[in-house]
Amino acid sequence: MSGLHDLGDGVRVLQTPLWQTNALLARSGNEALLCDPCFTPEEIETLAVAARESGGPIYVLVTHGDFDHVCGIGYLPEASVLAGAATAERIRSGTAGEQLAAAGAEWRLSWRTGLRVDRIVEPGRFECGGFAVEAIDAAGHTPDGLAYVLLDQGVLLPGDYLSAMTYPFVLGGLDETIGTVRRLLEALERFDVSLVVPGHGPTLTPQEAAAVGEADLVYLEALARAVAETRTDDLSAGDALLHVFAVEPPRDTTPDFEIYALRSANARSVLTHA
């Protein structure tokens, strides 16, 4: 089981070995804020105990509705859970719960039920207790998603973007993913960010995160050109898939991500949604 790593200024991160998945815990006075508490039940309990240490209000930010980002919600019944409208609908409809149950069977884990969103937030600035937060539209990896900047702590939480150990997984639309990466790069310039904690992979400096984002943007724009070329050349479905698959990702990923065949999945996804 992973432990909490202190990043300073009341900010701690727990990273699970599987997919190097990150959960963030921040403090403001006696208040605690968690982003995407995960992954195993034991790790989530560690986060919950740490969040309750000061006895004050607890807030949970959810970047998107994938099971590895919502699995901890049920362990914090007293917390106020905040997410974007599309993520809230994914949870309300039961889709996120079904995916959580399927993942539990796949990984032989059992998480608590009780998925919910207590407050829907839109892109832009909002407050939750003593925390000032800027929400950023982050659709593209999935159809739902928000990234967050903890303004006083100087931390960018981009969800499943800006990861140095994998590359963008495009399930919610290529144009949307490109737009999100551009917005995140703009956020690095616009806000006083000192740390970037992606959903997966190492914590980054703003300069490191910008380099990752720029490389991702080159890859995503190359995918867009390849898709356009399949139309211009009127390629068969198979030839189109080969053509788009030939676009090289910006970096290697790890075996626990490669079991999902990201390069192939991206080629199929961008062609399907074109």
C-alpha positions as CSV (number, residue, x, y, z in Angstrom):
1,M,0.0,0.0,0.0
2,S,1.3,3.5,-0.9
3,G,1.7,6.2,1.7
4,L,1.1,10.0,1.6
5,H,4.0,12.0,0.2
6,D,4.4,15.6,1.5
7,L,4.8,18.2,-1.2
8,G,4.8,21.1,1.2
9,D,2.4,23.9,2.1
10,G,-0.2,21.4,3.4
11,V,-0.3,19.4,0.1
12,R,0.2,15.7,0.1
13,V,-0.1,13.1,-2.6
14,L,-0.8,9.4,-2.5
15,Q,0.2,7.4,-5.6
16,T,-0.9,3.8,-6.1
17,P,1.4,1.4,-8.0
18,L,-1.3,0.6,-10.6
19,W,-1.2,3.2,-13.4
20,Q,0.7,5.4,-10.9
21,T,-2.7,6.9,-10.0
22,N,-2.6,10.0,-7.9
23,A,-4.9,11.3,-5.2
24,L,-4.3,14.7,-3.7
25,L,-5.0,16.0,-0.2
26,A,-4.7,19.7,0.7
27,R,-5.4,21.6,3.9
28,S,-6.6,25.1,4.6
29,G,-6.9,25.7,8.3
30,N,-9.0,22.9,9.7
31,E,-10.5,22.1,6.2
32,A,-9.4,19.3,3.9
33,L,-9.8,19.0,0.2
34,L,-9.3,15.7,-1.7
35,C,-9.1,15.3,-5.5
36,D,-10.0,11.9,-6.9
37,P,-9.4,9.8,-3.7
38,C,-8.3,6.4,-4.9
39,F,-7.4,3.5,-5.5
40,T,-7.5,0.4,-3.3
41,P,-9.9,0.4,-0.3
42,E,-6.9,0.5,2.0
43,E,-5.4,3.5,0.3
44,I,-8.7,5.3,0.3
45,E,-9.1,4.7,4.0
46,T,-5.6,6.2,4.5
47,L,-6.7,9.3,2.7
48,A,-10.0,9.5,4.6
49,V,-8.2,9.2,8.0
50,A,-5.8,11.9,7.0
51,A,-8.6,14.2,5.8
52,R,-10.4,13.9,9.1
53,E,-7.4,14.7,11.2
54,S,-8.4,18.3,11.8
55,G,-12.0,17.6,12.4
56,G,-13.2,20.3,9.9
57,P,-15.2,20.2,6.6
58,I,-14.0,17.9,3.8
59,Y,-14.4,18.6,0.1
60,V,-13.9,16.2,-2.7
61,L,-13.1,17.3,-6.2
62,V,-13.8,14.8,-9.0
63,T,-12.0,15.4,-12.4
64,H,-14.1,12.8,-14.4
65,G,-16.2,9.7,-13.9
66,D,-13.8,6.9,-14.7
67,F,-13.8,4.3,-11.9
68,D,-10.3,5.0,-10.8
69,H,-11.2,8.6,-10.0
70,V,-14.6,8.0,-8.3
71,C,-13.9,4.9,-6.3
72,G,-13.2,6.8,-3.1
73,I,-16.4,8.8,-2.9
74,G,-18.4,6.3,-0.9
75,Y,-15.7,6.3,1.9
76,L,-16.4,10.0,2.7
77,P,-20.1,10.3,3.4
78,E,-19.6,13.5,5.3
79,A,-17.7,15.2,2.5
80,S,-19.1,17.7,0.0
81,V,-18.5,16.2,-3.5
82,L,-18.0,18.6,-6.4
83,A,-17.8,17.8,-10.1
84,G,-18.8,19.1,-13.5
85,A,-22.3,18.6,-14.9
86,A,-21.4,15.8,-17.3
87,T,-19.6,13.9,-14.5
88,A,-22.6,14.4,-12.2
89,E,-24.9,12.9,-14.9
90,R,-22.5,10.0,-15.4
91,I,-22.8,9.2,-11.7
92,R,-26.5,10.0,-11.4
93,S,-27.4,7.7,-14.3
94,G,-25.6,4.7,-12.8
95,T,-23.1,4.5,-15.6
96,A,-20.1,5.2,-13.3
97,G,-21.4,2.8,-10.7
98,E,-21.7,0.0,-13.3
99,Q,-18.1,0.7,-14.5
100,L,-16.9,0.7,-10.9
101,A,-18.5,-2.7,-10.3
102,A,-17.0,-4.1,-13.5
103,A,-13.6,-2.9,-12.6
104,G,-13.9,-4.4,-9.1
105,A,-14.6,-7.8,-10.7
106,E,-11.6,-7.3,-13.0
107,W,-9.1,-6.3,-10.3
108,R,-10.7,-8.3,-7.5
109,L,-11.4,-5.3,-5.4
110,S,-14.6,-4.2,-3.7
111,W,-15.3,-0.6,-3.2
112,R,-18.1,1.0,-1.2
113,T,-21.2,2.2,-3.0
114,G,-22.6,5.7,-2.5
115,L,-21.3,7.5,-5.6
116,R,-22.8,11.0,-5.7
117,V,-22.2,14.6,-6.6
118,D,-23.4,17.2,-4.0
119,R,-22.5,20.3,-6.0
120,I,-22.1,20.9,-9.7
121,V,-19.5,23.4,-10.7
122,E,-18.9,25.0,-14.1
123,P,-15.6,26.2,-15.7
124,G,-14.4,29.3,-13.9
125,R,-13.6,30.4,-10.3
126,F,-15.5,29.0,-7.3
127,E,-15.0,28.7,-3.6
128,C,-15.4,25.6,-1.5
129,G,-14.9,26.5,2.1
130,G,-11.5,28.1,2.5
131,F,-10.3,26.8,-0.9
132,A,-10.2,29.1,-4.0
133,V,-10.4,27.0,-7.1
134,E,-10.4,27.6,-10.9
135,A,-12.2,24.9,-12.9
136,I,-11.1,24.3,-16.5
137,D,-13.2,22.4,-19.1
138,A,-11.3,19.1,-19.6
139,A,-13.5,17.0,-21.9
140,G,-11.7,14.8,-24.5
141,H,-10.2,11.9,-22.6
142,T,-13.8,11.2,-21.8
143,P,-16.9,13.2,-22.8
144,D,-17.0,14.6,-19.2
145,G,-14.2,16.3,-17.2
146,L,-12.9,19.3,-15.4
147,A,-9.3,20.2,-14.4
148,Y,-8.7,22.3,-11.3
149,V,-6.2,24.9,-10.1
150,L,-6.0,25.3,-6.3
151,L,-5.2,29.0,-6.5
152,D,-3.8,29.5,-3.0
153,Q,-1.7,26.3,-3.1
154,G,-0.5,26.9,-6.7
155,V,-1.4,23.3,-7.8
156,L,-2.8,22.3,-11.1
157,L,-4.9,19.1,-11.1
158,P,-5.3,18.2,-14.8
159,G,-7.0,14.9,-14.5
160,D,-5.8,12.4,-17.1
161,Y,-3.7,14.9,-19.1
162,L,-0.1,16.2,-18.8
163,S,1.2,12.7,-17.8
164,A,4.9,12.0,-18.2
165,M,4.3,8.3,-18.1
166,T,1.7,7.9,-20.8
167,Y,0.0,9.9,-23.6
168,P,-3.5,11.2,-24.2
169,F,-6.2,8.5,-24.3
170,V,-8.8,10.0,-26.6
171,L,-12.2,8.5,-25.9
172,G,-14.3,11.7,-25.8
173,G,-13.3,13.4,-29.1
174,L,-10.1,14.5,-30.7
175,D,-11.1,18.2,-31.1
176,E,-12.1,18.2,-27.5
177,T,-8.9,16.7,-26.3
178,I,-6.8,19.2,-28.4
179,G,-8.9,22.0,-26.8
180,T,-8.3,20.7,-23.3
181,V,-4.5,20.4,-23.8
182,R,-4.4,24.0,-25.1
183,R,-6.4,25.3,-22.2
184,L,-4.1,23.5,-19.7
185,L,-1.1,25.0,-21.4
186,E,-2.7,28.4,-21.1
187,A,-3.5,27.8,-17.4
188,L,0.2,27.2,-16.8
189,E,0.9,30.6,-18.2
190,R,-2.1,32.3,-16.6
191,F,-2.0,31.1,-13.0
192,D,0.8,31.1,-10.5
193,V,1.3,27.3,-10.5
194,S,4.2,25.7,-8.7
195,L,3.2,22.0,-9.0
196,V,1.2,19.9,-11.5
197,V,-0.3,16.7,-10.1
198,P,-1.7,14.7,-13.0
199,G,-4.1,11.8,-12.6
200,H,-1.2,9.4,-13.4
201,G,2.5,9.7,-13.2
202,P,5.0,11.8,-11.4
203,T,4.3,15.3,-10.0
204,L,5.7,17.9,-12.4
205,T,7.1,21.4,-12.4
206,P,5.2,23.8,-14.6
207,Q,8.1,23.7,-17.1
208,E,8.0,19.9,-17.2
209,A,4.2,19.8,-17.6
210,A,4.4,22.4,-20.4
211,A,6.9,20.2,-22.2
212,V,4.6,17.2,-21.9
213,G,1.6,19.2,-23.1
214,E,3.4,20.6,-26.1
215,A,4.5,17.1,-27.1
216,D,1.0,15.8,-26.6
217,L,-0.4,18.6,-28.8
218,V,2.0,17.7,-31.6
219,Y,0.8,14.1,-31.4
220,L,-2.9,15.0,-31.3
221,E,-2.7,17.5,-34.2
222,A,-0.9,14.8,-36.2
223,L,-3.8,12.5,-35.5
224,A,-6.2,15.2,-36.8
225,R,-4.2,15.6,-40.0
226,A,-4.1,11.8,-40.5
227,V,-7.8,11.6,-40.1
228,A,-8.3,14.4,-42.7
229,E,-6.0,12.6,-45.1
230,T,-8.1,9.4,-44.9
231,R,-11.0,11.4,-46.2
232,T,-9.1,13.2,-48.9
233,D,-7.7,10.0,-50.2
234,D,-11.0,8.0,-49.7
235,L,-9.2,5.2,-48.0
236,S,-10.9,2.0,-47.0
237,A,-11.7,1.5,-43.3
238,G,-8.7,-0.8,-42.9
239,D,-6.3,1.4,-44.8
240,A,-7.6,4.4,-42.8
241,L,-6.9,2.6,-39.5
242,L,-3.4,1.7,-40.7
243,H,-2.8,5.4,-41.7
244,V,-3.9,6.8,-38.4
245,F,-2.2,4.1,-36.4
246,A,1.1,5.1,-38.0
247,V,1.1,8.4,-36.1
248,E,3.7,7.9,-33.4
249,P,2.8,8.7,-29.8
250,P,5.1,11.2,-28.0
251,R,6.4,8.8,-25.4
252,D,6.2,5.2,-24.3
253,T,3.7,4.1,-21.7
254,T,3.8,1.4,-19.1
255,P,2.5,-2.2,-19.4
256,D,-0.5,-1.6,-17.1
257,F,-1.6,1.1,-19.6
258,E,-0.6,-0.9,-22.7
259,I,-3.0,-3.7,-21.9
260,Y,-5.6,-1.3,-23.3
261,A,-3.6,-0.9,-26.5
262,L,-3.7,2.9,-26.4
263,R,-2.2,3.6,-29.8
264,S,-4.7,1.3,-31.5
265,A,-7.6,2.5,-29.3
266,N,-6.8,6.1,-30.2
267,A,-6.7,5.4,-33.9
268,R,-10.1,3.6,-33.8
269,S,-11.6,6.2,-31.6
270,V,-10.6,9.3,-33.6
271,L,-11.8,7.6,-36.8
272,T,-15.1,6.6,-35.2
273,H,-15.8,10.1,-34.0
274,A,-14.5,11.9,-37.1
